[in-house]
Amino acid sequence: MPELSRFFGIIIRMYMEAGIPHKTPHFHAHYQNDVAVFSIEPVELITGHLPSKQRRFVEAWAELHQAELMNDWTKLQTGNLPEPIAPLH
C-alpha cells in the first residue's frame, strides 16, 4: 500500500487495486496500533479508530489536500503510482 504522507507519527496510505472498483474514494490513516479509514469527499471516518487528537490532525490534513487525494485515488485505481502529499506542519 503506497504511503502518501507522514506527520506527527501518522502514516497516510492508499491501496492500489487497479480494475477493482471501490464505491467510495478513501484513504487509510495509521497511528501506532490504530488504523482508521476516511472517505475523501466529504472527509469522514468510515471505519476504525484513532485517538481524538490524531483524528483531528488527519481530518484537517485531508481537508487541505482533498484535490490531491482525489488525484492520487484516480491514479491508483488506474494502475499508476500516486504523488506524495505534503505533511501537516
C-alpha positions in Angstrom: 0.0 0.0 0.0 1.7 3.2 -1.1 2.5 5.8 1.5 1.2 9.3 0.6 2.2 11.3 3.7 3.6 11.1 7.2 3.2 13.6 10.0 3.1 13.6 13.8 3.6 9.8 13.9 0.6 9.3 11.5 1.1 7.5 8.2 -1.4 8.0 5.4 -1.7 5.2 2.8 -3.9 4.3 -0.1 -4.5 0.9 -1.7 -3.6 0.2 -5.3 -6.3 -2.0 -6.7 -6.5 -1.3 -10.4 -9.5 -2.7 -12.1 -11.4 -3.4 -8.8 -13.9 -0.6 -8.4 -14.3 0.8 -4.9 -17.6 2.5 -4.0 -16.1 5.3 -2.0 -12.7 7.0 -2.6 -10.9 6.7 0.7 -7.5 6.5 2.4 -6.1 4.7 5.5 -4.5 6.5 8.5 -2.2 4.5 10.7 -1.1 5.7 14.2 0.8 3.3 16.4 -1.5 0.2 16.7 -4.7 2.1 15.4 -6.0 2.2 11.9 -8.9 4.3 10.5 -10.3 4.6 7.1 -11.6 8.0 5.9 -13.6 9.0 2.9 -12.2 11.8 0.8 -15.3 13.8 -0.2 -16.5 14.5 2.3 -13.7 13.8 4.8 -15.4 11.4 7.2 -14.4 8.4 9.3 -15.7 5.3 7.6 -14.3 2.7 10.0 -11.6 2.1 12.5 -10.3 4.3 15.3 -7.7 6.9 16.0 -7.1 8.8 19.2 -9.1 12.0 19.1 -6.1 14.3 18.6 -4.7 12.3 15.8 -8.2 12.0 14.2 -8.4 15.8 14.2 -4.9 16.1 12.6 -5.9 13.6 9.8 -9.2 15.4 9.1 -7.6 18.8 9.0 -4.8 17.4 6.7 -7.4 15.7 4.4 -9.5 18.9 4.1 -6.4 20.8 3.0 -5.4 18.2 0.4 -8.8 16.8 -0.9 -7.9 17.6 -4.6 -4.5 15.8 -4.2 -6.1 12.9 -2.5 -8.7 12.5 -5.3 -5.9 12.8 -7.9 -3.9 10.0 -6.1 -7.1 7.9 -5.8 -7.6 8.2 -9.6 -4.0 7.3 -10.3 -4.0 4.3 -8.1 -7.3 2.9 -9.4 -5.9 3.1 -13.0 -2.7 1.3 -12.0 -0.4 4.4 -11.8 1.7 5.5 -8.8 0.5 8.3 -6.6 2.2 11.5 -5.9 3.4 12.3 -2.3 1.3 14.8 -0.4 2.8 17.4 1.9 2.6 16.6 5.6 0.7 18.7 8.1 3.0 21.2 9.9 
